[in-house]
Amino acid sequence: MKTLIYSVKEFEKPYLVCANKGRHEITITNKPLTLETACLAAGFEGVAVFTNDDASADVLRKLKQLGVSYITTRSVGTDHIDLDEAEALGIGVGNVPHYSPYSVAEHTVAMMLTLNRRLILANEKAQRYQFDLSSLIGFDMHGKTVGIIGFGEIGSIVGKILSGFGCKIMVYDKVMEKCLSKEFDFDYVDLDLLLEESDIISLHMPLTEDTKYFINEQTLSKMKKGVMLINTSRGGIVNTIDVLDAVRDGKIGYLGLDVYEHERGIFFRNHFESFGRDKILVNLMNFKNVLITGHQAFLTKEALTNIAEKTVENLTNWEKRDDGSFASTIRRISRENELMSN
Ligand code: NAI
């Protein structure tokens, strides 16, 4: 199928080319999908996008006019695609529901340890030959309470890894029955208890209307003073201004963000000239107890391989849609959304 793949970085190209094995007529561009760049898709039946591409209603309408009938995202999350509009236009949608939950879970734990043991500062000091250990005191993870909000693929692996550290794991999920069926020896609690008791809180739910600004002034006020908050899910799940205030007044003792509310147009590329334009990000980065990574939690060789292979499989399924395999893809996404809006 003739497909334009947007937002491809140099490092991702070999994975896509290797997975495709010449099956589809793919064209790769490093440009993101926007209202302006949608015109590049003229003559293509399919497009493949990534998390910070804009597949909002206007863009989808333009793609449809140009003859595009299928859009697949190289991500788990589909919050950047207007699924209702896609359905109304008859554009098929695919995603990569599982590629490596381990990649994100392990990055989440890496952020916790880096913040706790002040590894960035330690390395900066070591490079200056300063080995005095001042300002480097951490805490034992063993015995600490970690609250996991969103106990799906990634959240449950984070819980499993941290239980190996001897942490007490508290879990809150919108669909508690699903958690219980996983049979981990964790505490399944209501949200308030998790917020009140946790020394570390890690967010692993999707961004939906329901979870937008889930972490805000009110939820922050219920947390322990000095809590560690980690967000490797989606930036919009936290109200960044409220979180910044909480870092400023010491309510949040450690903050790890792999995702940022306003990351579109900032993350995934370098900005030597416009450094500092985003004042909120700069304010956050000025705190030594804030660790920011640029949406890289997924970035392992295994994840890139699986993403590329599933993307190619989605294109193949769309081509063969008469046999019903496409229908299962879009129904799966719709079911997830139904679940989320329940
Ligand atoms: P999943 O679908 O397996 O799990 C999500 C869980 O969140 C489900 O158990 C669901 O019931 C729960 N949930 C939904 N709404 C909720 C609410 N209002 N309150 C509490 N729980 C709620 O998804 P998975 O694979 O674990 O991924 C989680 C998120 O991680 C994705 O949606 C995506 O946004 C993010 N992600 C980030 C990556 C990165 O590189 N930083 C890479 C991959 C995913």
Boltz pocket constraint, residues with backbone or C-beta under 6 A from the ligand:
constraints:
  - pocket:
      binder: B
      contacts: [[A, 76], [A, 77], [A, 97], [A, 101], [A, 104], [A, 149], [A, 150], [A, 151], [A, 152], [A, 153], [A, 154], [A, 155], [A, 172], [A, 173], [A, 174], [A, 175], [A, 178], [A, 203], [A, 204], [A, 205], [A, 206], [A, 207], [A, 210], [A, 211], [A, 232], [A, 233], [A, 234], [A, 258], [A, 259], [A, 295], [A, 296], [A, 297], [A, 298], [A, 299], [A, 340]]
      max_distance: 6.0
